[in-house]
Amino acid sequence: MRLLLLLLLLALAAGAAAGLFLHDDAGYVLVSLGPWIVETSVLGFVGSVIVALATAYYGARGIAALLRLPARVKEARASRRARRAQESFERGLQQLLEGRWAGAEVELVRRAADHRTPGLNYLLAARAAQRAGAPQRRDQYLALAARHDDMPALAVELLRAELMFERRDLAAALPVLQDLYVKHARHPYVIELLAETYVRLAQWDALRRLLATPDGSRALTPPRYRELYGQALRQGLLAAGDTARLEALKAAWDATPAEFRARPDIRGAYLRGLARFGADAEVAAQITQMLKVAYDGALVEIYGELGGLDPVGQLATVEQWLNQHGEKPELLLAAGQVCTRNRLWGKARSYLDAALRVQPSPAVYLALAKVCEQAKQPEEAALFYRRGLEFTEQRGS
């Protein structure tokens, strides 16, 4: 519009200048076209030509604008739909973040077809439907998201597995995650979800293999990695002990990384496994060597349970530890257990009564009941059995 006004002003200025210049000699122009004859001055002719050209130009522009009008109307409508779709998406996302599941689902789906990334709308709607307790709609939205090219298959399948995991549908989530792991073996969240699924399904060997890889160790936070990998190693040792094959247990221990061998639960699982195979002497030797480095009450508990050693020498060892470390409850319990195997009922009762005073536990009550049974004191044995049961129930509540 500004350009048009400028051109008109220039034309007026040029006309005024021409009028002044040609005032004394306006000139003469004659145009003959068939039976028509037009006579005018040079100035009038030039003005007529300018008007004709301007009319033709702007007439052509007007016709072109009319021809483009349907397309412009269509573009305006599409732009309006896209704007409304974006507004609806933003409202749905806000309601999803606020925990308004039903409203979020409606807003995310209502104008999804007009949104530039409809697959994202359906993925978020699937999450809202899950929270709203509508698994059928959730699966429908996931199927719709998978049909759109704007959503990679990884995003759709990963959300599918995550939602199944949240609903504790682990049997269905596991094959989805395993397939994702085959295709995206270095994806941290795939590894994390797969590891957590293995934990809940108690598939310890699979969990151990997963976390033994460099990517597996990096996918979890260090505390969670140590917790899960240690749990897998411990369960592997326990399972090897259940196989009644000593070589399997030792192979599992040899495969345990050095940083995990010092953990009491893992080390205890291995030593208890050795004891189950009757390797009491080897277990006792290892415990004795470890306690020289640092005191560990869990090792003392295992030592007190060993029944294949010389009971006299075993009692001497425990009493030596008592002199070194004081009357710790696990040492008193171990001394009472060894005295029981030595048929020293009075001494066993003395140690166990002391352990009961220091720190009551189900194991102490059980050891006292067994001493009373072997000492032909059935009423006291029944009393300790009952107290041990009551103590366990109190701790459980």
Rosetta blueprint (number, residue, H / E / L):
1 M L
2 R H
3 L H
4 L H
5 L H
6 L H
7 L H
8 L H
9 L H
10 L H
11 A H
12 L H
13 A H
14 A H
15 G H
16 A H
17 A H
18 A H
19 G H
20 L H
21 F H
22 L L
23 H L
24 D L
25 D L
26 A L
27 G L
28 Y L
29 V E
30 L E
31 V E
32 S E
33 L E
34 G L
35 P L
36 W E
37 I E
38 V E
39 E E
40 T E
41 S L
42 V H
43 L H
44 G H
45 F H
46 V H
47 G H
48 S H
49 V H
50 I H
51 V H
52 A H
53 L H
54 A H
55 T H
56 A H
57 Y H
58 Y H
59 G H
60 A H
61 R H
62 G H
63 I H
64 A H
65 A H
66 L H
67 L H
68 R H
69 L H
70 P H
71 A H
72 R H
73 V H
74 K H
75 E H
76 A H
77 R H
78 A H
79 S H
80 R H
81 R H
82 A H
83 R H
84 R H
85 A H
86 Q H
87 E H
88 S H
89 F H
90 E H
91 R H
92 G H
93 L H
94 Q H
95 Q H
96 L H
97 L H
98 E L
99 G L
100 R L
101 W H
102 A H
103 G H
104 A H
105 E H
106 V H
107 E H
108 L H
109 V H
110 R H
111 R L
112 A H
113 A H
114 D H
115 H L
116 R L
117 T L
118 P H
119 G H
120 L H
121 N H
122 Y H
123 L H
124 L H
125 A H
126 A H
127 R H
128 A H
129 A H
130 Q H
131 R H
132 A L
133 G L
134 A L
135 P H
136 Q H
137 R H
138 R H
139 D H
140 Q H
141 Y H
142 L H
143 A H
144 L H
145 A H
146 A H
147 R L
148 H L
149 D L
150 D L
151 M L
152 P L
153 A H
154 L H
155 A H
156 V H
157 E H
158 L H
159 L H
160 R H
161 A H
162 E H
163 L H
164 M H
165 F H
166 E H
167 R L
168 R L
169 D L
170 L H
171 A H
172 A H
173 A H
174 L H
175 P H
176 V H
177 L H
178 Q H
179 D H
180 L H
181 Y H
182 V H
183 K H
184 H L
185 A L
186 R L
187 H L
188 P H
189 Y H
190 V H
191 I H
192 E H
193 L H
194 L H
195 A H
196 E H
197 T H
198 Y H
199 V H
200 R H
201 L L
202 A L
203 Q L
204 W H
205 D H
206 A H
207 L H
208 R H
209 R H
210 L H
211 L H
212 A L
213 T L
214 P H
215 D H
216 G H
217 S H
218 R H
219 A H
220 L L
221 T L
222 P H
223 P H
224 R H
225 Y H
226 R H
227 E H
228 L H
229 Y H
230 G H
231 Q H
232 A H
233 L H
234 R H
235 Q H
236 G H
237 L H
238 L H
239 A H
240 A H
241 G H
242 D H
243 T L
244 A L
245 R L
246 L H
247 E H
248 A H
249 L H
250 K H
251 A H
252 A H
253 W H
254 D H
255 A L
256 T L
257 P L
258 A H
259 E H
260 F H
261 R H
262 A L
263 R L
264 P H
265 D H
266 I H
267 R H
268 G H
269 A H
270 Y H
271 L H
272 R H
273 G H
274 L H
275 A H
276 R H
277 F L
278 G L
279 A L
280 D H
281 A H
282 E H
283 V H
284 A H
285 A H
286 Q H
287 I H
288 T H
289 Q H
290 M H
291 L H
292 K H
293 V H
294 A L
295 Y L
296 D L
297 G H
298 A H
299 L H
300 V H
301 E H
302 I H
303 Y H
304 G H
305 E H
306 L L
307 G L
308 G L
309 L L
310 D L
311 P H
312 V H
313 G H
314 Q H
315 L H
316 A H
317 T H
318 V H
319 E H
320 Q H
321 W H
322 L H
323 N H
324 Q H
325 H H
326 G L
327 E L
328 K L
329 P H
330 E H
331 L H
332 L H
333 L H
334 A H
335 A H
336 G H
337 Q H
338 V H
339 C H
340 T H
341 R H
342 N L
343 R L
344 L L
345 W H
346 G H
347 K H
348 A H
349 R H
350 S H
351 Y H
352 L H
353 D H
354 A H
355 A H
356 L H
357 R H
358 V H
359 Q L
360 P L
361 S L
362 P H
363 A H
364 V H
365 Y H
366 L H
367 A H
368 L H
369 A H
370 K H
371 V H
372 C H
373 E H
374 Q H
375 A L
376 K L
377 Q L
378 P H
379 E H
380 E H
381 A H
382 A H
383 L H
384 F H
385 Y H
386 R H
387 R H
388 G H
389 L H
390 E H
391 F H
392 T H
393 E H
394 Q H
395 R H
396 G H
397 S L
